[in-house]
Amino acid sequence: MTKKISILIVDDEESVRDSLYNWFIEDGYRVECAENARIALSMLENESFDIILADIKMPGMDGLEMLRRIKLLKSDSIVIVMTAFATVDTAVQALKNGAFDYVTKPFDPDDLSHLIRNASTQIALTEENENLKKKVVSLENVEDLIGKSEPIKKVLKDIESVAQSNSSVVITGESGTGKELVARAIHSNSPRKFFPLVSVHCGALTESLLESELFGHEKGAFTGAMYNRKGRFEMADNGTIFLDEIATISSKMQIDLLRVLESKTFVRVGGNKEISSDFRVICATNRDLKSMVEKGTFREDLFYRLNVVNIYVPPLRERKEDIPFLVEYFIKKYCTSMNRPPETIDSAALTRLEEFDYPGNVRELENMIERAIVIGNGKKITLKDLPLEKTVYSNSIESLDDLEKTHILQILNKYGWNISRAAKALKVDRVTLYNKISKYGLKPSV
Amino acid sequence: MDLQNITLIPFGYFEDDFLKDIAEAVNHEFLFSVNIREGHLDLSEFYDPGRRQYNGTKLLKEVDSMYSSDSNKTMGLFSVDLFIPILTYIFGQAFLNGRSGIASHYRLSNERYGIVSDNKFVSDRFKKEVIHELGHTFGLVHCHISTCVMRASTYVEDIDQKSANLCISCRKEFNSKL
């Protein structure tokens, strides 16, 4: 027994309370007694018991009513009801109300031992289940949101503060920043975590397809609708629905969505039965919804309904200090998935990765690492494995001088700082190249 | 603990040799001197005609108030069928960490279960039950070790399975309480 099981005995007869009390105390349990349902309920408000053994027939509130109230207080309580006057009706009613077992007084000592042993097994299993769930959650939680920078810490803090609530969330940020990961983290830290997280990529579907996707359809609703189909809102019952690229939905869908969010009810396409579903909405967009509202392309009422909480996921260029952690994470991830021994990255390659601006954000960095592992030597990622030269024109370049400097540096690196070959590639003479190197203060990277 | 001895109080007729055997076993297990003192109770007051059994809870309280003292552990020995209100029968009962306990050999004999009578069995089982209940008065709770005398027994077969001795951990617990 890992912990001392606690038992609450509820019976109006003192002799029953006493005898059960003594019996359980000798068994090493923690035991408390209550002489009626009201006392028991007030005890349960302040203290929790693993097992509640309650008589059905008591003056005032009877055991069945008490059972119902205990279940409202704590639905997983183990309540065993006892009665001296067994009838099938009361037994059925007790079990329907959620009783763990039903026994007739007096019972054999062996029956009592079995009863408590079964209840203890149930408690142990529930506890084990809870622990396993905690472990699963901690594995899935936020481990994909890599980084130690202040911007990513703020995102994690935002996730923590909104996860437990039921509020709608809009996640904003550029493409590839990890908005869906944030949505997953919110869901897996919320009380809805054991129900589905249903994702819908609104931008990938036409208006009619999206309607059918979200609300479901009845057989024959349109050509090809051969069977009834559940919509995503229905599938997300008790869970979370993640609407990605929410800014792309049509004005008609905006109205429909607003109505569903307000009433939590909808009708399948081609159907007439109202279906209700309890879901939480998380949306994501890479566009500025507020300016869309100002321009009249996104409904203001829907915006306020969705945007209860806003989480901004910063682009990778705003949290460059996270790049080494991300690189390490992606190397590990792809080496594992490709069944390769763990690889490393040389410092020049890492420095180059840190200098890059990533218009495609974390997704772009991830793709680069995946590619480098595929084409590399299987031991160390080096500069030549990185496709940076093709995407050098990053966002920070504004002037022609910047562009020239970056391009020359790239070509020099490409030819290992062989001036003749680099000059030939740039179609300038060597003197001009030396002048440019001096002008821009270029140096070979270590 | 200022305990001086353990007192066994038979209520009703018990053979001297039978009682001597029990006393020796108790003395061997707890290393306290064991007295045997005759007790007198009008058992009809504790009889429940509806159940045709004797109320163990009431008997225990009576033994505790009439025969116990703080310097003694007192065991009432009975030969009648005992019950507590919630259970159909009991072999014995005691106050945990208290001064007294009771035990009955009524349900310990083979013939109650359709087996050939054997007094040796009754004596062995009763010793174990008396030691078990006394163990409770010393604060010991039920033990999971199958051979430990403090293991809970709901059938006579369970009693036969265990020994008349405390296991190492119960012995440790017992010593710590002295």
Interface residues (C-beta under 8 A of the other chain):
Chain A: E13 S15 V16 D18 S19 L20 N22 W23 I25 E26 D27 G28 M82 K105 P106 F107 D108 P109 D110 L112 S113
Chain B: R51 N55 G56 T57 F83 I84 P85 I86 L87 T88 Y89 I90 Q93 A94 F95 L96 H136 V141 H142 A152 T154 Y155
